[in-house]
Amino acid sequence: MREHKYKGKRIDGGGWVYGYYVKAVFSKNTAHCIYVNLETESGIKTSLPIEVIPETVGEYIGLKDKNGVEIYEGDVLRVDDCYQQSFIVEYSPPCFELSDANGGLLADESFTWEEWEKSEVVGNIHQ
């Protein structure tokens, strides 16, 4: 089973955080948080909610690139082996797909799991 993990940009400008995504609704307010798992110096495990910009939240697709970097929805992948260009990782139920800069989907059935792992994360659409 694939690990469900997310990343999002902090609302305070502190960069990316990684963990579990929760959309919390409090009467008239909504908070989008990534819960980050922490362990204190004394060994106590806890989770800390960090508020994120909801448009930047991307789900981990369960694969890593050729450098061991986790691939998330919204990441920009460089696919040099066969395409010589970059693609954006998008979620289109029930799967993740690659689209080019013009929004066109990569419709090549020969793009295998091995090709995902030969690619390289070179950025994110929210950077």
C-alpha positions as CSV (number, residue, x, y, z in Angstrom):
1,M,0.0,0.0,0.0
2,R,1.2,3.5,-0.9
3,E,2.2,5.9,1.9
4,H,-0.2,8.9,2.2
5,K,2.0,11.9,2.7
6,Y,1.7,15.5,1.6
7,K,3.8,18.7,1.3
8,G,2.7,22.3,1.4
9,K,4.2,25.8,1.7
10,R,3.9,27.4,5.1
11,I,1.7,30.5,5.3
12,D,4.4,32.3,7.3
13,G,6.9,32.0,4.4
14,G,9.0,29.4,6.1
15,G,9.2,27.0,3.1
16,W,7.9,23.5,2.5
17,V,6.6,21.2,5.3
18,Y,6.0,17.4,4.9
19,G,3.5,15.2,6.7
20,Y,-0.2,14.5,7.0
21,Y,-2.8,17.0,5.5
22,V,-5.8,18.1,7.5
23,K,-8.5,20.7,6.5
24,A,-10.0,21.9,9.8
25,V,-13.2,23.8,9.8
26,F,-14.0,25.9,12.9
27,S,-17.4,27.6,12.7
28,K,-16.6,30.4,10.2
29,N,-12.9,29.7,9.7
30,T,-11.0,27.1,7.8
31,A,-7.3,26.1,8.4
32,H,-5.3,23.9,6.1
33,C,-2.5,22.2,8.1
34,I,0.3,19.7,7.5
35,Y,0.9,17.7,10.7
36,V,4.7,17.2,11.1
37,N,5.8,14.3,13.2
38,L,8.4,15.3,15.8
39,E,10.3,13.6,18.6
40,T,11.5,15.6,21.6
41,E,14.9,15.2,23.1
42,S,13.4,13.0,25.8
43,G,12.0,10.7,23.2
44,I,8.3,11.8,23.3
45,K,6.7,11.5,19.9
46,T,4.2,14.2,18.9
47,S,2.7,15.9,15.9
48,L,2.8,19.7,15.3
49,P,0.2,21.3,12.9
50,I,1.7,23.9,10.6
51,E,-0.7,26.0,8.6
52,V,-0.1,25.9,4.8
53,I,-1.3,27.7,1.7
54,P,-4.0,25.2,0.4
55,E,-3.2,25.7,-3.3
56,T,0.3,24.5,-2.7
57,V,-0.6,21.2,-1.1
58,G,0.5,18.2,-3.1
59,E,0.3,14.4,-2.4
60,Y,3.3,12.1,-2.5
61,I,2.9,9.8,-5.5
62,G,4.8,6.9,-3.9
63,L,7.8,7.1,-6.1
64,K,11.2,8.7,-6.0
65,D,13.3,10.2,-8.8
66,K,16.7,9.1,-9.9
67,N,18.3,11.1,-7.0
68,G,16.1,9.5,-4.3
69,V,13.9,12.6,-4.0
70,E,10.2,11.9,-3.3
71,I,7.8,13.0,-6.1
72,Y,4.8,15.0,-5.2
73,E,1.8,16.3,-7.1
74,G,2.7,19.8,-8.5
75,D,6.4,18.9,-8.9
76,V,8.2,19.6,-12.2
77,L,10.0,16.6,-13.5
78,R,12.8,16.6,-16.1
79,V,12.5,13.5,-18.3
80,D,15.7,13.5,-20.3
81,D,15.9,9.8,-21.4
82,C,13.1,9.8,-23.8
83,Y,11.4,13.2,-23.9
84,Q,14.1,15.9,-23.4
85,Q,11.6,18.2,-21.6
86,S,10.0,18.9,-18.3
87,F,6.5,17.8,-17.2
88,I,4.2,18.7,-14.2
89,V,2.9,15.9,-12.0
90,E,-0.9,16.1,-11.7
91,Y,-3.6,14.0,-10.0
92,S,-6.4,12.9,-12.2
93,P,-8.4,10.2,-10.4
94,P,-7.6,7.4,-10.2
95,C,-3.9,8.1,-11.1
96,F,-1.1,10.6,-11.4
97,E,-0.3,11.9,-14.8
98,L,2.3,14.1,-16.5
99,S,1.4,17.3,-18.4
100,D,3.5,19.6,-20.4
101,A,3.8,23.4,-19.9
102,N,0.7,23.9,-22.2
103,G,-1.5,21.6,-20.1
104,G,-1.3,18.7,-22.6
105,L,-1.1,15.3,-21.0
106,L,1.7,12.8,-21.8
107,A,-0.3,10.1,-23.4
108,D,2.5,7.7,-24.0
109,E,1.7,4.3,-22.6
110,S,5.4,3.4,-22.7
111,F,6.1,5.7,-19.7
112,T,6.6,3.0,-17.1
113,W,7.4,3.0,-13.4
114,E,11.1,2.7,-14.4
115,E,10.8,5.9,-16.4
116,W,9.3,7.8,-13.4
117,E,12.4,6.7,-11.4
118,K,14.7,7.8,-14.2
119,S,13.2,11.3,-14.0
120,E,14.5,14.2,-11.9
121,V,12.5,16.6,-9.7
122,V,13.7,20.1,-10.8
123,G,11.1,22.3,-9.1
124,N,7.5,22.8,-8.2
125,I,4.8,24.9,-9.8
126,H,4.4,26.9,-6.6
127,Q,8.1,28.0,-6.3
